[in-house]
């Protein structure tokens, strides 16, 4: 999601956040992601205006790029990080469960194989 946001701006990342929170069943987070979407749209318009004004007044200052970079950093830390943390925690729990299942299956297969060999 963050890589897409780097490529397509936090507006696209906010759309992904809304979808992901909806799939995860987090209604309050969907509302928060919608607010981030609206704010990201506003900042994108501000960036475009700042770029246009900067080009007419003084083309040497990277004002629009600074606004965009600051917003992207804020968005990544405040909007995207909670979803990363939730998914990371869930995947760690899932991996522990899968690892436990894998160990159990390995032991069962080893015991079955040993039993089959002994019965010959």
Backbone as CSV, one residue per row, in Angstrom:
resi,resn,N_x,N_y,N_z,CA_x,CA_y,CA_z,C_x,C_y,C_z
1,UNK,0.829,-1.181,0.000,0.000,0.000,0.000,0.879,1.252,0.000
2,UNK,1.931,1.243,0.800,2.797,2.417,0.855,3.512,2.641,-0.470
3,UNK,3.901,1.561,-1.118,4.571,1.705,-2.412,3.631,2.325,-3.440
4,UNK,2.365,1.914,-3.421,1.387,2.516,-4.330,1.180,3.981,-4.003
5,UNK,1.237,4.327,-2.725,1.065,5.722,-2.323,2.247,6.571,-2.757
6,UNK,3.427,5.989,-2.769,4.584,6.719,-3.268,4.438,6.992,-4.762
7,UNK,3.865,6.041,-5.465,3.711,6.180,-6.904,2.500,7.038,-7.277
8,UNK,1.362,6.824,-6.609,0.109,7.468,-7.001,-0.438,8.481,-5.998
9,UNK,0.310,8.933,-5.045,-0.059,9.899,-4.009,-0.901,9.254,-2.902
10,UNK,-0.956,9.893,-1.741,-1.764,9.375,-0.639,-3.266,9.317,-0.936
11,UNK,-3.719,9.962,-1.998,-5.137,9.860,-2.359,-5.451,8.408,-2.719
12,UNK,-4.628,7.812,-3.557,-4.829,6.404,-3.922,-4.617,5.505,-2.709
13,UNK,-3.615,5.817,-1.896,-3.378,5.032,-0.683,-4.557,5.086,0.276
14,UNK,-5.204,6.238,0.357,-6.389,6.359,1.217,-7.537,5.516,0.692
15,UNK,-7.676,5.446,-0.623,-8.694,4.564,-1.198,-8.416,3.104,-0.836
16,UNK,-7.144,2.713,-0.903,-6.777,1.353,-0.498,-7.044,1.129,0.984
17,UNK,-6.748,2.148,1.808,-7.025,2.036,3.244,-8.505,1.819,3.500
18,UNK,-9.347,2.580,2.815,-10.794,2.438,2.997,-11.219,1.014,2.655
19,UNK,-10.770,0.524,1.526,-11.139,-0.835,1.111,-10.633,-1.871,2.120
20,UNK,-9.361,-1.764,2.513,-8.785,-2.742,3.434,-9.477,-2.724,4.791
21,UNK,-9.752,-1.531,5.320,-10.448,-1.454,6.613,-11.846,-2.041,6.494
22,UNK,-12.483,-1.810,5.346,-13.819,-2.380,5.138,-13.762,-3.907,5.139
23,UNK,-12.769,-4.466,4.451,-12.606,-5.920,4.410,-12.286,-6.462,5.800
24,UNK,-11.520,-5.718,6.580,-11.172,-6.154,7.937,-12.317,-5.958,8.929
25,UNK,-13.389,-5.284,8.489,-14.553,-5.097,9.351,-14.386,-4.019,10.409
26,UNK,-13.580,-3.024,10.146,-13.305,-1.947,11.096,-14.043,-0.679,10.641
27,UNK,-15.309,-0.534,11.056,-16.138,0.583,10.580,-15.583,1.937,11.012
28,UNK,-15.098,2.040,12.248,-14.558,3.329,12.711,-13.306,3.714,11.921
29,UNK,-12.514,2.727,11.542,-11.310,3.003,10.758,-11.662,3.395,9.326
30,UNK,-12.774,2.861,8.798,-13.228,3.262,7.459,-13.579,4.745,7.467
31,UNK,-14.283,5.190,8.509,-14.629,6.619,8.604,-13.372,7.481,8.694
32,UNK,-12.418,7.035,9.476,-11.161,7.774,9.602,-10.417,7.817,8.264
33,UNK,-10.398,6.700,7.547,-9.724,6.660,6.244,-10.416,7.566,5.231
34,UNK,-11.737,7.699,5.340,-12.450,8.624,4.447,-12.030,10.064,4.724
35,UNK,-11.849,10.402,5.999,-11.375,11.752,6.329,-9.968,11.969,5.775
36,UNK,-9.122,10.944,5.856,-7.778,11.058,5.292,-7.839,11.204,3.771
37,UNK,-8.802,10.543,3.142,-8.972,10.680,1.694,-9.320,12.120,1.333
38,UNK,-10.282,12.701,2.050,-10.666,14.093,1.781,-9.501,15.048,2.039
39,UNK,-8.786,14.817,3.134,-7.630,15.677,3.436,-6.543,15.513,2.376
40,UNK,-6.333,14.292,1.915,-5.318,14.058,0.874,-5.695,14.743,-0.430
41,UNK,-6.984,14.740,-0.738,-7.438,15.453,-1.938,-7.191,16.946,-1.798
42,UNK,-7.481,17.484,-0.620,-7.260,18.910,-0.374,-5.775,19.255,-0.485
43,UNK,-4.920,18.409,0.066,-3.480,18.664,-0.008,-2.996,18.551,-1.450
44,UNK,-3.554,17.618,-2.213,-3.172,17.499,-3.616,-3.535,18.767,-4.391
45,UNK,-4.714,19.314,-4.122,-5.111,20.578,-4.760,-4.169,21.696,-4.320
46,UNK,-3.828,21.712,-3.027,-2.887,22.716,-2.519,-1.529,22.590,-3.209
47,UNK,-1.066,21.352,-3.406,0.197,21.132,-4.108,0.142,21.672,-5.537
48,UNK,-0.947,21.397,-6.220,-1.084,21.876,-7.601,-1.105,23.395,-7.654
49,UNK,-1.849,24.009,-6.736,-1.880,25.482,-6.687,-0.520,26.059,-6.325
50,UNK,0.140,25.436,-5.349,1.462,25.934,-4.936,2.461,25.801,-6.086
51,UNK,2.369,24.717,-6.832,3.253,24.545,-7.981,3.002,25.585,-9.048
52,UNK,1.721,25.885,-9.305,1.385,26.886,-10.318,1.832,28.276,-9.888
53,UNK,1.565,28.628,-8.640,1.965,29.944,-8.132,3.478,30.045,-8.098
54,UNK,4.130,28.989,-7.654,5.591,28.991,-7.569,6.216,29.154,-8.946
55,UNK,5.627,28.548,-9.942,6.144,28.668,-11.308,6.033,30.093,-11.821
56,UNK,4.949,30.762,-11.467,4.768,32.142,-11.947,5.626,33.123,-11.168
57,UNK,5.778,32.900,-9.868,6.490,33.869,-9.032,7.989,33.604,-9.018
58,UNK,8.344,32.405,-8.603,9.761,32.092,-8.459,9.914,30.594,-8.686
59,UNK,10.384,30.199,-9.819,10.451,28.787,-10.179,11.548,27.983,-9.529
60,UNK,12.333,28.556,-8.628,13.476,27.822,-8.076,13.167,27.102,-6.763
61,UNK,12.072,27.432,-6.103,11.767,26.787,-4.815,10.869,25.573,-5.017
62,UNK,11.216,24.454,-4.421,10.390,23.245,-4.577,9.252,23.193,-3.547
63,UNK,8.415,24.211,-3.525,7.364,24.310,-2.508,6.364,23.157,-2.610
64,UNK,5.901,22.862,-3.803,4.910,21.789,-3.969,5.494,20.442,-3.569
65,UNK,6.757,20.204,-3.905,7.391,18.939,-3.537,7.554,18.817,-2.027
66,UNK,7.874,19.937,-1.369,8.003,19.913,0.089,6.662,19.635,0.764
67,UNK,5.608,20.254,0.246,4.268,20.010,0.792,3.898,18.542,0.603
68,UNK,4.150,18.004,-0.581,3.827,16.608,-0.871,4.607,15.633,-0.019
69,UNK,5.891,15.886,0.162,6.719,14.994,0.968,6.302,15.030,2.442
70,UNK,6.008,16.218,2.939,5.561,16.333,4.331,4.221,15.623,4.533
71,UNK,3.302,15.806,3.596,1.996,15.145,3.717,2.130,13.626,3.626
72,UNK,2.977,13.150,2.721,3.178,11.713,2.583,3.730,11.123,3.882
73,UNK,4.702,11.794,4.488,5.253,11.317,5.761,4.214,11.287,6.859
74,UNK,3.437,12.358,6.956,2.374,12.409,7.969,1.336,11.325,7.713
75,UNK,0.939,11.162,6.461,-0.059,10.152,6.108,0.434,8.744,6.426
76,UNK,1.698,8.459,6.081,2.247,7.130,6.355,2.262,6.828,7.850
77,UNK,2.654,7.801,8.651,2.738,7.569,10.095,1.373,7.544,10.781
78,UNK,0.482,8.420,10.372,-0.784,8.554,11.086,-1.915,7.709,10.520
79,UNK,-1.960,7.531,9.217,-3.088,6.819,8.610,-2.752,5.378,8.254
80,UNK,-1.599,5.145,7.664,-1.275,3.806,7.174,-0.677,2.901,8.246
81,UNK,0.073,3.464,9.176,0.749,2.648,10.186,-0.208,1.804,11.032
82,UNK,-1.363,2.318,11.472,-2.257,1.451,12.263,-2.691,0.192,11.504
83,UNK,-2.908,0.296,10.204,-3.293,-0.885,9.435,-2.118,-1.841,9.295
84,UNK,-0.926,-1.310,9.074,0.258,-2.164,8.994,0.415,-2.948,10.283
85,UNK,0.258,-2.248,11.431,0.433,-2.904,12.720,-0.602,-3.999,12.931
86,UNK,-1.850,-3.722,12.576,-2.898,-4.721,12.730,-2.627,-5.944,11.860
87,UNK,-2.260,-5.723,10.612,-1.988,-6.833,9.701,-0.753,-7.599,10.151
88,UNK,0.264,-6.897,10.615,1.480,-7.564,11.087,1.176,-8.455,12.291
89,UNK,0.396,-7.910,13.253,0.037,-8.718,14.422,-0.773,-9.941,14.014
90,UNK,-1.710,-9.759,13.106,-2.543,-10.881,12.662,-1.711,-11.911,11.915
91,UNK,-0.759,-11.471,11.120,0.054,-12.435,10.376,0.997,-13.184,11.301
92,UNK,1.488,-12.535,12.361,2.343,-13.230,13.321,1.540,-14.308,14.029
93,UNK,0.316,-13.983,14.429,-0.540,-14.973,15.081,-0.841,-16.117,14.123
94,UNK,-1.136,-15.794,12.866,-1.425,-16.830,11.871,-0.200,-17.703,11.629
95,UNK,0.979,-17.098,11.572,2.194,-17.875,11.346,2.469,-18.791,12.534
96,UNK,2.228,-18.297,13.741,2.410,-19.163,14.909,1.458,-20.341,14.847
97,UNK,0.218,-20.066,14.461,-0.755,-21.150,14.339,-0.362,-22.124,13.247
98,UNK,0.086,-21.608,12.137,0.493,-22.470,11.028,1.732,-23.271,11.392
99,UNK,2.659,-22.642,12.099,3.866,-23.351,12.512,3.507,-24.459,13.490
100,UNK,2.590,-24.176,14.403,2.149,-25.207,15.341,1.490,-26.359,14.613
101,UNK,0.670,-26.066,13.637,0.003,-27.096,12.840,1.034,-27.888,12.054
102,UNK,2.002,-27.192,11.510,3.041,-27.873,10.745,3.848,-28.828,11.611
103,UNK,4.187,-28.423,12.827,4.926,-29.303,13.734,4.087,-30.512,14.095
104,UNK,2.804,-30.294,14.344,1.926,-31.399,14.693,1.835,-32.385,13.533
105,UNK,1.654,-31.851,12.318,1.543,-32.722,11.147,2.846,-33.477,10.917
106,UNK,3.974,-32.811,11.113,5.275,-33.472,10.942,5.436,-34.611,11.939
107,UNK,5.069,-34.361,13.181,5.170,-35.414,14.212,4.246,-36.581,13.888
108,UNK,3.047,-36.263,13.426,2.103,-37.326,13.104,2.636,-38.177,11.964
109,UNK,3.156,-37.525,10.918,3.700,-38.270,9.781,4.903,-39.113,10.204
110,UNK,5.760,-38.551,11.038,6.933,-39.292,11.506,6.506,-40.505,12.334
111,UNK,5.510,-40.317,13.209,5.031,-41.433,14.020,4.361,-42.497,13.156
112,UNK,3.590,-42.060,12.180,2.917,-43.010,11.294,3.944,-43.798,10.487
113,UNK,4.939,-43.079,9.981,5.971,-43.736,9.185,6.737,-44.747,10.038
114,UNK,7.066,-44.368,11.276,7.771,-45.287,12.171,6.897,-46.502,12.481
115,UNK,5.625,-46.290,12.701,4.701,-47.395,12.978,4.579,-48.315,11.775
116,UNK,4.494,-47.758,10.581,4.368,-48.560,9.366,5.633,-49.369,9.136
117,UNK,6.753,-48.804,9.473,8.023,-49.511,9.278,8.153,-50.658,10.287
118,UNK,7.679,-50.414,11.507,7.769,-51.440,12.536,6.828,-52.607,12.256
119,UNK,5.732,-52.371,11.567,4.765,-53.431,11.329,5.166,-54.382,10.218
120,UNK,6.231,-54.078,9.493,6.673,-54.941,8.398,7.293,-56.167,8.914
